[in-house]
């Protein structure tokens, strides 16, 4: 009984020490995260870093009926083009 209690105490102590060691080891990583955040903040303020912008070349509109190959079905739910003979959309799995 006494020995199991001692082993349990040691286990808890060693686990706590390992957790503390892991936190101490992670301190440089946390500091670098803070530094990177400040650098980005400063860069955005001065204009060195550009903000994310929408890709103007990407066309999100579904293809018009004229562009759809004959026999294929355009999904009424998501607008993607499906091949002949399918009852459900291959993109959004809704009924065609
Ligand atoms: Zn669909």
Backbone and ligand atoms as CSV (ligand in chain L), in Angstrom:
chain,resi,resn,atom,element,x,y,z
A,1,UNK,N,N,0.830,-1.197,0.000
A,1,UNK,CA,C,0.000,0.000,0.000
A,1,UNK,C,C,0.875,1.262,0.000
A,2,UNK,N,N,1.822,1.268,0.915
A,2,UNK,CA,C,2.682,2.450,1.045
A,2,UNK,C,C,3.479,2.690,-0.233
A,3,UNK,N,N,3.963,1.562,-0.816
A,3,UNK,CA,C,4.790,1.686,-2.027
A,3,UNK,C,C,3.969,2.217,-3.201
A,4,UNK,N,N,2.732,1.746,-3.359
A,4,UNK,CA,C,1.890,2.243,-4.458
A,4,UNK,C,C,1.615,3.726,-4.281
A,5,UNK,N,N,1.379,4.170,-3.067
A,5,UNK,CA,C,1.142,5.595,-2.820
A,5,UNK,C,C,2.379,6.402,-3.179
A,6,UNK,N,N,3.577,5.855,-2.845
A,6,UNK,CA,C,4.816,6.554,-3.151
A,6,UNK,C,C,5.020,6.653,-4.663
A,7,UNK,N,N,4.734,5.525,-5.366
A,7,UNK,CA,C,4.881,5.527,-6.829
A,7,UNK,C,C,3.922,6.529,-7.444
A,8,UNK,N,N,2.695,6.586,-6.918
A,8,UNK,CA,C,1.708,7.552,-7.415
A,8,UNK,C,C,2.179,8.973,-7.216
A,9,UNK,N,N,2.745,9.247,-6.055
A,9,UNK,CA,C,3.275,10.592,-5.786
A,9,UNK,C,C,4.382,10.959,-6.767
A,10,UNK,N,N,5.283,9.971,-6.974
A,10,UNK,CA,C,6.373,10.210,-7.915
A,10,UNK,C,C,5.842,10.463,-9.325
A,11,UNK,N,N,4.823,9.686,-9.693
A,11,UNK,CA,C,4.249,9.847,-11.037
A,11,UNK,C,C,3.691,11.249,-11.212
A,12,UNK,N,N,2.926,11.693,-10.209
A,12,UNK,CA,C,2.333,13.036,-10.281
A,12,UNK,C,C,3.428,14.094,-10.328
A,13,UNK,N,N,4.447,13.930,-9.499
A,13,UNK,CA,C,5.543,14.906,-9.456
A,13,UNK,C,C,6.270,14.964,-10.801
A,14,UNK,N,N,6.599,13.774,-11.338
A,14,UNK,CA,C,7.325,13.740,-12.619
A,14,UNK,C,C,6.477,14.299,-13.749
A,15,UNK,N,N,5.167,13.995,-13.750
A,15,UNK,CA,C,4.286,14.522,-14.788
A,15,UNK,C,C,4.215,16.044,-14.711
A,16,UNK,N,N,4.104,16.567,-13.480
A,16,UNK,CA,C,4.061,18.019,-13.302
A,16,UNK,C,C,5.357,18.650,-13.774
A,17,UNK,N,N,6.499,18.020,-13.432
A,17,UNK,CA,C,7.794,18.553,-13.873
A,17,UNK,C,C,7.909,18.533,-15.392
A,18,UNK,N,N,7.416,17.444,-16.009
A,18,UNK,CA,C,7.469,17.348,-17.474
A,18,UNK,C,C,6.603,18.432,-18.103
A,19,UNK,N,N,5.435,18.692,-17.508
A,19,UNK,CA,C,4.543,19.730,-18.043
A,19,UNK,C,C,5.202,21.098,-17.928
A,20,UNK,N,N,5.843,21.364,-16.787
A,20,UNK,CA,C,6.529,22.647,-16.592
A,20,UNK,C,C,7.679,22.781,-17.582
A,21,UNK,N,N,8.433,21.676,-17.778
A,21,UNK,CA,C,9.549,21.709,-18.731
A,21,UNK,C,C,9.038,21.989,-20.145
A,22,UNK,N,N,7.898,21.391,-20.505
A,22,UNK,CA,C,7.335,21.614,-21.837
A,22,UNK,C,C,6.919,23.071,-22.008
A,23,UNK,N,N,6.324,23.653,-20.968
A,23,UNK,CA,C,5.920,25.059,-21.040
A,23,UNK,C,C,7.127,25.973,-21.180
A,24,UNK,N,N,8.186,25.668,-20.390
A,24,UNK,CA,C,9.405,26.482,-20.459
A,24,UNK,C,C,10.026,26.370,-21.849
A,25,UNK,N,N,10.015,25.145,-22.401
A,25,UNK,CA,C,10.583,24.950,-23.732
A,25,UNK,C,C,9.779,25.685,-24.793
A,26,UNK,N,N,8.484,25.897,-24.543
A,26,UNK,CA,C,7.619,26.540,-25.527
A,26,UNK,C,C,7.677,28.060,-25.459
A,27,UNK,N,N,8.300,28.603,-24.410
A,27,UNK,CA,C,8.350,30.062,-24.238
A,27,UNK,C,C,8.939,30.773,-25.464
A,28,UNK,N,N,10.079,30.305,-26.037
A,28,UNK,CA,C,10.590,30.979,-27.241
A,28,UNK,C,C,9.590,30.975,-28.396
A,29,UNK,N,N,8.822,29.882,-28.515
A,29,UNK,CA,C,7.821,29.803,-29.591
A,29,UNK,C,C,6.738,30.858,-29.373
A,30,UNK,N,N,6.255,30.968,-28.129
A,30,UNK,CA,C,5.230,31.976,-27.825
A,30,UNK,C,C,5.757,33.381,-28.100
A,31,UNK,N,N,7.011,33.626,-27.661
A,31,UNK,CA,C,7.598,34.949,-27.888
A,31,UNK,C,C,7.697,35.257,-29.376
A,32,UNK,N,N,8.092,34.241,-30.179
A,32,UNK,CA,C,8.208,34.453,-31.618
A,32,UNK,C,C,6.833,34.728,-32.236
A,33,UNK,N,N,5.769,34.062,-31.701
A,33,UNK,CA,C,4.408,34.320,-32.193
A,33,UNK,C,C,4.016,35.768,-31.943
A,34,UNK,N,N,4.346,36.270,-30.737
A,34,UNK,CA,C,4.025,37.661,-30.398
A,34,UNK,C,C,4.802,38.604,-31.317
A,35,UNK,N,N,6.116,38.293,-31.509
A,35,UNK,CA,C,6.946,39.136,-32.374
A,35,UNK,C,C,6.396,39.162,-33.802
A,36,UNK,N,N,6.011,37.985,-34.309
A,36,UNK,CA,C,5.479,37.895,-35.671
A,36,UNK,C,C,4.183,38.699,-35.795
A,37,UNK,N,N,3.335,38.602,-34.760
A,37,UNK,CA,C,2.086,39.370,-34.777
A,37,UNK,C,C,2.351,40.861,-34.820
A,38,UNK,N,N,3.313,41.310,-34.008
A,38,UNK,CA,C,3.652,42.738,-34.000
A,38,UNK,C,C,4.213,43.173,-35.351
A,39,UNK,N,N,5.096,42.278,-35.923
A,39,UNK,CA,C,5.700,42.595,-37.216
A,39,UNK,C,C,4.612,42.751,-38.281
A,40,UNK,N,N,3.640,41.838,-38.270
A,40,UNK,CA,C,2.555,41.915,-39.258
A,40,UNK,C,C,1.719,43.169,-39.055
A,41,UNK,N,N,1.419,43.455,-37.788
A,41,UNK,CA,C,0.621,44.634,-37.471
A,41,UNK,C,C,1.316,45.894,-37.985
A,42,UNK,N,N,2.623,45.970,-37.704
A,42,UNK,CA,C,3.408,47.126,-38.154
A,42,UNK,C,C,3.430,47.173,-39.681
A,43,UNK,N,N,3.632,46.007,-40.323
A,43,UNK,CA,C,3.693,45.942,-41.780
A,43,UNK,C,C,2.408,46.384,-42.434
A,44,UNK,N,N,1.277,46.024,-41.834
A,44,UNK,CA,C,-0.014,46.437,-42.384
A,44,UNK,C,C,-0.195,47.937,-42.238
A,45,UNK,N,N,0.275,48.484,-41.108
A,45,UNK,CA,C,0.140,49.926,-40.864
A,45,UNK,C,C,0.959,50.727,-41.861
A,46,UNK,N,N,2.226,50.289,-42.069
A,46,UNK,CA,C,3.110,51.043,-42.950
A,46,UNK,C,C,2.892,50.713,-44.416
A,47,UNK,N,N,2.126,49.658,-44.711
A,47,UNK,CA,C,1.883,49.288,-46.083
A,47,UNK,C,C,2.898,48.318,-46.645
A,48,UNK,N,N,3.817,47.819,-45.797
A,48,UNK,CA,C,4.806,46.847,-46.271
A,48,UNK,C,C,4.142,45.529,-46.631
A,49,UNK,N,N,3.116,45.176,-45.853
A,49,UNK,CA,C,2.360,43.944,-46.101
A,49,UNK,C,C,0.984,44.329,-46.631
A,50,UNK,N,N,0.571,43.655,-47.706
A,50,UNK,CA,C,-0.757,43.944,-48.253
A,50,UNK,C,C,-1.796,43.052,-47.606
A,51,UNK,N,N,-2.967,43.596,-47.448
A,51,UNK,CA,C,-4.079,42.816,-46.934
A,51,UNK,C,C,-4.540,41.815,-47.987
A,52,UNK,N,N,-5.181,40.714,-47.520
A,52,UNK,CA,C,-5.704,39.730,-48.456
A,52,UNK,C,C,-6.795,40.359,-49.300
A,53,UNK,N,N,-6.705,40.132,-50.595
A,53,UNK,CA,C,-7.750,40.647,-51.481
A,53,UNK,C,C,-8.370,39.499,-52.253
A,54,UNK,N,N,-9.616,39.669,-52.633
A,54,UNK,CA,C,-10.304,38.658,-53.440
A,54,UNK,C,C,-9.583,38.507,-54.770
A,55,UNK,N,N,-9.509,37.272,-55.256
A,55,UNK,CA,C,-8.901,37.008,-56.557
A,55,UNK,C,C,-9.876,37.444,-57.638
A,56,UNK,N,N,-9.548,38.545,-58.342
A,56,UNK,CA,C,-10.477,39.089,-59.322
A,56,UNK,C,C,-10.561,38.212,-60.564
A,57,UNK,N,N,-9.550,37.343,-60.783
A,57,UNK,CA,C,-9.561,36.518,-61.994
A,57,UNK,C,C,-10.462,35.298,-61.834
A,58,UNK,N,N,-10.825,34.982,-60.574
A,58,UNK,CA,C,-11.656,33.796,-60.342
A,58,UNK,C,C,-13.118,34.123,-60.555
A,59,UNK,N,N,-13.784,33.351,-61.414
A,59,UNK,CA,C,-15.200,33.565,-61.719
A,59,UNK,C,C,-16.021,32.509,-60.992
A,60,UNK,N,N,-16.767,32.955,-59.982
A,60,UNK,CA,C,-17.520,32.013,-59.156
A,60,UNK,C,C,-18.907,31.710,-59.709
A,61,UNK,N,N,-19.310,32.411,-60.771
A,61,UNK,CA,C,-20.654,32.172,-61.302
A,61,UNK,C,C,-20.691,30.842,-62.046
A,62,UNK,N,N,-21.780,30.090,-61.907
A,62,UNK,CA,C,-21.886,28.814,-62.603
A,62,UNK,C,C,-21.963,29.011,-64.113
A,63,UNK,N,N,-21.579,28.009,-64.911
A,63,UNK,CA,C,-21.608,28.166,-66.366
A,63,UNK,C,C,-23.031,28.351,-66.869
A,64,UNK,N,N,-23.190,29.167,-67.894
A,64,UNK,CA,C,-24.520,29.386,-68.459
A,64,UNK,C,C,-24.934,28.160,-69.261
A,65,UNK,N,N,-26.221,28.096,-69.600
A,65,UNK,CA,C,-26.779,26.933,-70.299
A,65,UNK,C,C,-26.060,26.701,-71.638
A,66,UNK,N,N,-25.627,27.789,-72.296
A,66,UNK,CA,C,-24.988,27.660,-73.611
A,66,UNK,C,C,-23.643,26.930,-73.502
A,67,UNK,N,N,-22.956,27.103,-72.349
A,67,UNK,CA,C,-21.637,26.491,-72.204
A,67,UNK,C,C,-21.719,25.016,-71.826
A,68,UNK,N,N,-22.899,24.591,-71.382
A,68,UNK,CA,C,-23.049,23.224,-70.892
A,68,UNK,C,C,-23.096,22.261,-72.073
A,69,UNK,N,N,-22.270,21.200,-72.073
A,69,UNK,CA,C,-22.303,20.237,-73.156
A,69,UNK,C,C,-23.678,19.566,-73.260
A,70,UNK,N,N,-24.100,19.218,-74.492
A,70,UNK,CA,C,-25.434,18.640,-74.654
A,70,UNK,C,C,-25.591,17.332,-73.896
A,71,UNK,N,N,-26.752,17.160,-73.277
A,71,UNK,CA,C,-27.041,15.930,-72.548
A,71,UNK,C,C,-26.714,16.009,-71.082
A,72,UNK,N,N,-25.862,16.943,-70.696
A,72,UNK,CA,C,-25.511,17.038,-69.287
A,72,UNK,C,C,-26.500,17.927,-68.545
A,73,UNK,N,N,-26.563,17.759,-67.251
A,73,UNK,CA,C,-27.546,18.468,-66.451
A,73,UNK,C,C,-26.858,19.442,-65.504
A,74,UNK,N,N,-27.404,20.661,-65.450
A,74,UNK,CA,C,-26.899,21.653,-64.499
A,74,UNK,C,C,-27.691,21.514,-63.205
A,75,UNK,N,N,-26.990,21.391,-62.096
A,75,UNK,CA,C,-27.640,21.229,-60.796
A,75,UNK,C,C,-28.402,22.495,-60.428
A,76,UNK,N,N,-29.698,22.381,-60.100
A,76,UNK,CA,C,-30.468,23.569,-59.728
A,76,UNK,C,C,-30.080,24.109,-58.347
A,77,UNK,N,N,-29.320,23.326,-57.583
A,77,UNK,CA,C,-28.966,23.755,-56.223
A,77,UNK,C,C,-27.623,24.472,-56.177
A,78,UNK,N,N,-26.594,23.885,-56.846
A,78,UNK,CA,C,-25.267,24.495,-56.753
A,78,UNK,C,C,-24.747,24.968,-58.105
A,79,UNK,N,N,-25.398,24.567,-59.211
A,79,UNK,CA,C,-25.016,25.068,-60.521
A,79,UNK,C,C,-23.897,24.310,-61.191
A,80,UNK,N,N,-23.429,23.225,-60.612
A,80,UNK,CA,C,-22.350,22.479,-61.260
A,80,UNK,C,C,-22.917,21.569,-62.350
A,81,UNK,N,N,-22.067,21.286,-63.343
A,81,UNK,CA,C,-22.489,20.500,-64.494
A,81,UNK,C,C,-22.278,19.016,-64.217
A,82,UNK,N,N,-23.323,18.233,-64.436
A,82,UNK,CA,C,-23.244,16.789,-64.216
A,82,UNK,C,C,-23.420,16.052,-65.538
A,83,UNK,N,N,-22.762,14.911,-65.661
A,83,UNK,CA,C,-22.842,14.117,-66.890
A,83,UNK,C,C,-24.220,13.474,-67.036
A,84,UNK,N,N,-24.445,12.905,-68.223
A,84,UNK,CA,C,-25.739,12.291,-68.532
A,84,UNK,C,C,-25.981,11.083,-67.621
A,85,UNK,N,N,-27.242,10.874,-67.260
A,85,UNK,CA,C,-27.635,9.657,-66.572
A,85,UNK,C,C,-27.530,9.714,-65.065
A,86,UNK,N,N,-27.190,10.844,-64.500
A,86,UNK,CA,C,-27.088,10.932,-63.049
A,86,UNK,C,C,-28.372,11.525,-62.473
A,87,UNK,N,N,-28.846,10.943,-61.388
A,87,UNK,CA,C,-30.050,11.447,-60.731
A,87,UNK,C,C,-29.700,12.448,-59.631
A,88,UNK,N,N,-28.446,12.360,-59.121
A,88,UNK,CA,C,-28.032,13.257,-58.039
A,88,UNK,C,C,-26.767,14.009,-58.437
A,89,UNK,N,N,-26.640,15.217,-57.959
A,89,UNK,CA,C,-25.499,16.065,-58.284
A,89,UNK,C,C,-24.220,15.477,-57.692
A,90,UNK,N,N,-23.163,15.433,-58.490
A,90,UNK,CA,C,-21.888,14.903,-58.031
A,90,UNK,C,C,-21.155,15.863,-57.126
A,91,UNK,N,N,-21.623,17.118,-57.063
A,91,UNK,CA,C,-20.945,18.118,-56.248
A,91,UNK,C,C,-21.622,18.321,-54.895
A,92,UNK,N,N,-22.954,18.512,-54.922
A,92,UNK,CA,C,-23.646,18.805,-53.658
A,92,UNK,C,C,-24.586,17.681,-53.236
A,93,UNK,N,N,-24.690,16.625,-54.032
A,93,UNK,CA,C,-25.455,15.416,-53.716
A,93,UNK,C,C,-26.972,15.704,-53.579
A,94,UNK,N,N,-27.440,16.798,-54.180
A,94,UNK,CA,C,-28.874,17.075,-54.202
A,94,UNK,C,C,-29.456,16.434,-55.464
A,95,UNK,N,N,-30.785,16.232,-55.462
A,95,UNK,CA,C,-31.448,15.622,-56.602
A,95,UNK,C,C,-31.422,16.587,-57.796
A,96,UNK,N,N,-31.114,16.040,-58.965
A,96,UNK,CA,C,-31.062,16.884,-60.167
A,96,UNK,C,C,-32.438,17.074,-60.768
L,1,ZN,ZN,ZN,-25.346,20.423,-56.950
